[in-house]
Amino acid sequence: MGSHMQQDSVKRFSYRAENYDRFRPNYPPELVDFLKEYVSLDAEHSIADIAAGTGIFTEQIADWGNTIYVVEPNMYMRHMATQRLSAFQSCIFIDGTAEETGLPDQSVDFIVSAQAFHWFNAAQAKEEFKRIGRGNPYVAVIWNLRNTDSPFEVGYETFIRTYAMDYLNVSHRQTDTAEVLAFFSPHVPEYRVFEHADFLTFEQLRGRTLSYSYMPDETSDTLKEVLDSLMALFNEYEKEGKVRLSYKTRLFIGTI
């Protein structure tokens, strides 16, 4: 991914930052507990959350009390992260990317990235993580992947494929396991899957849908058609005003 695509990925999230912040799913508490036990940081150890977005995952590890470098290139998302994380003195906000974090050499003891690895230039990010890592720190790569287990979930996936602009280029489904394993190679990371489900009102489903980088945004001519179609899908499957959208949260953790 060249600098043009990175610029593009930074820009395309600006419109979406608010929907992202309010409506994206968080991560299972079991995952957070697993990480805490697996990595077993001391109080003086520091964490880098790379491409932290609006701080949804950061918030879930912030109460560990460790210093967290919240690295995010998009100004709008970073601003929302500062608001979300304002209660945590331990968070330090950095305008940087996976390939150029802006962090000092050997400054972090644990590196995490949630829902962002598919934007990285993996080779450059690996070199950068080696540079900023102290000793031989763990790196955790995390994704929420939507399930297609229920009739609603199948319908939602079809809806997205109908209206998405470049879903198959961007979709994290395309960031296959091989790419992640190559990143960790020659080490082999641990792999774990955690379950997660949300019950969403139409407003929440709408906000979440508009937070995806590959969906039309507020400026698009097709937005009305997209939202009409989404509402029809919601109305077909809602129970008591909500639909269930479930995820498998995938974790790869290891050293590089």
Secondary structure, 3 states (H helix, E strand, C coil): CCHHHHHHHHHHCCCCHHHHHHHCCCCCHHHHHHHHHHHCCCCCCEEEEECCCCCHHHHHHHCCCCEEEEECCCHHHHHHHHHHCCCCCCEEEECCCCCCCCCCCCCEEEEEEECCHHHCCHHHHHHHHHHHEEEEEEEEEEEEEECCCCHHHHHHHHHHHHHCCCHHHHCHHHCCHHHHHHHHCCCCCEEEEEEEEEEECHHHHHHHHHHCCCCCCCCCCCHHHHHHHHHHHHHHHCECCEEEEEEEEEEEEEEC
